[in-house]
Amino acid sequence: MTVALLCGVALSGIPQCSPNLEQCYSEWSDGEYWIGMQQLWEGKGVEGVKKVDRYAADALCSPASWQKRHQCDTDCRLRLRLTAPAEFAGVNLCLNDNEFYQEWTASHHVDLTHPIHGRELSLIAPGKPGATSQEGCYPSDFVDAVAGNIALLRRGSQSWCKFADQVGNAEYRGAAAAIVVDSGFYEPEPRVPFVMEGVSWYFNLEAWEYMYVHIPAQTMPRVTGDVLFEALDSGTRITGTVELNCAQLDADPSPAEGDSCPDTRLRGLCDNRPDDAERLCAKCPLEMRYNATAPPVCLWGHR
């Protein structure tokens, strides 16, 4: 069955079937949910959520909100579908699109009409295994084989080396697209790709001039990226296709996790909800203590 692009084009020029996670979130979430999440991200915890807006707690304790978010995060609207080696074939790895190009331009983002969509390409890492040269901060880090393929880059550890430098250098050496692998593990959602910002133009240290970036740039969480780097470093050839799964938008939300705790930071927020289904994180399937006086740590998500 052929999947048609769910266009319509939005007023901003961004296709309705956007590869970006932020766009997916905006399609279903309400302001109260994000007000509550902001308190959690800033470390203000449950009390911060209760203080800022009682409706934020209602949104965060709603299983439907988390089911929809899960649909954005882990059902892989934008994915790298691996085709080789045999032990990787058929695996889908979630990607996130770069949202912050200077303006929506089709060449920057993988939609259903993009030349690389569904096309089998090789993953090529620059530099030497374990070295900062795998970040691609210099054009000379890239081997000739990257031309026409996908550059797999580690997130830059050097403050001057921005995303635009990494992706721009990959394009300068002929890459058709770039994937930047995150540098950290983020609980409770280590599988979710981060949002890449600021990929528009950069200063090329070889041509010694400013250049714009035009190729698609995606991000990948470290928990999956490290597996790919380990294989590439050992000499294994990896191929795959970058695909946008628009049909996923019409799918029913994924069911909630059996232990009903989508984010461990919710513990204590939803315990007294009248609806048992909304008592998210009220029960912990497995706890660990570092010592007798330390508070228990819930090992939600670990099996």
C-alpha positions, -999 to 999 in steps of 0.1 A, spaced: 0 0 0 13 34 -9 13 60 19 5 95 7 20 125 23 -6 140 47 -2 174 32 -18 201 32 10 224 39 7 244 71 7 282 70 43 281 81 52 260 51 60 230 72 43 198 59 17 185 83 36 152 83 67 167 98 97 146 108 103 167 139 93 156 174 85 191 185 59 193 157 45 160 168 42 172 204 24 204 193 -2 184 175 -17 169 206 -4 185 237 -19 214 257 -3 242 276 -9 227 310 11 196 301 41 216 291 38 240 321 41 209 343 69 194 324 89 226 326 87 224 364 101 189 363 128 197 338 139 226 361 141 203 391 112 219 410 95 185 413 60 176 423 55 206 446 66 229 418 39 214 395 12 217 421 22 253 429 23 266 394 -10 253 380 -33 226 393 -44 218 357 -8 209 350 -11 181 375 -43 170 358 -25 168 324 5 150 338 -16 124 355 -36 116 324 -26 83 308 -38 96 274 -12 124 275 16 100 279 2 75 254 2 103 228 37 114 238 49 78 235 35 78 200 57 107 191 88 95 209 92 58 204 68 49 175 94 64 152 77 89 129 112 94 115 135 64 116 167 48 104 157 13 91 188 -8 91 194 -32 62 229 -46 70 247 -64 86 222 -93 89 220 -91 126 208 -55 124 185 -59 94 150 -48 100 157 -28 131 141 7 133 160 34 152 142 66 161 156 99 148 146 135 154 147 161 126 166 194 130 139 220 136 159 251 134 171 257 99 168 294 89 135 286 71 117 254 61 133 242 29 126 208 15 162 198 9 169 203 47 143 178 59 135 142 49 99 141 37 84 115 14 97 133 -17 132 138 -6 159 121 -27 173 101 2 139 89 15 138 51 15 172 49 -4 197 25 10 229 42 20 260 34 41 267 48 75 302 64 75 319 76 107 347 102 104 379 101 123 395 74 144 376 52 169 372 68 202 388 101 191 373 136 190 378 133 152 346 112 151 328 145 158 336 158 124 347 193 135 372 196 107 366 188 70 397 167 70 381 143 96 360 127 68 370 99 45 361 99 8 336 71 14 312 96 31 303 111 -3 267 102 -12 262 84 21 251 92 57 277 107 81 273 93 116 288 118 140 293 120 178 279 151 194 307 177 197 326 179 230 345 210 220 327 243 228 336 259 195 324 230 174 287 235 168 261 213 151 264 235 120 301 229 119 297 191 121 269 188 96 284 215 73 317 197 72 299 164 63 281 182 34 313 198 23 328 163 19 298 151 -1 276 135 25 239 131 16 227 134 52 241 135 87 231 119 120 245 133 152 246 108 181 240 123 216 268 123 242 248 113 273 221 90 286 190 107 298 166 89 321 138 81 321 137 83 283 172 73 271 157 62 237 143 96 227 165 117 203 174 152 214 165 184 196 193 198 175 194 236 172 213 261 151 221 242 119 220 269 92 254 283 84 290 278 96 326 288 89 344 262 68 380 259 81 393 244 48 376 268 23 380 296 48 346 311 42 311 310 56 287 284 40 251 274 44 241 239 53 216 222 30 216 185 38 191 168 62 204 166 98 189 142 123 197 132 159 199 98 176 202 89 213 234 75 225 219 42 237 215 32 201 242 53 185 270 36 206 260 2 191 264 16 156 298 32 164 311 0 180 302 -20 148 317 6 125 348 8 146 353 -29 142 351 -26 104 315 -38 100 296 -22 71 263 -8 81 236 2 56 201 16 61 173 39 48 160 70 64 122 69 63 93 91 74 64 70 86 33 92 80 9 63 86 21 64 122 1 96 127 -32 78 122 -23 48 144 -39 43 178 -17 55 207 6 28 221 -7 12 253 6 25 286 34 5 303 23 -22 326 37 -5 356 19 28 346 49 51 353 58 70 321 82 93 340 97 86 374 96 123 383 58 119 386 62 98 418 40 114 445 21 136 421 -7 113 411 -10 90 442 -44 104 454 -62 107 420 -98 93 422 -94 73 391 -71 44 396 -58 47 360 -45 81 368 -24 70 398 7 71 377 39 61 394 20 54 427 33 18 426 69 9 419 76 -26 407 112 -27 419 131 -4 443 167 -1 452 184 16 482 220 27 483 220 24 521 195 19 550 189 57 554 187 67 517 153 71 500 144 43 477 150 47 440 124 32 417 139 10 389 109 16 366 118 6 331 144 -19 341 135 -56 336 
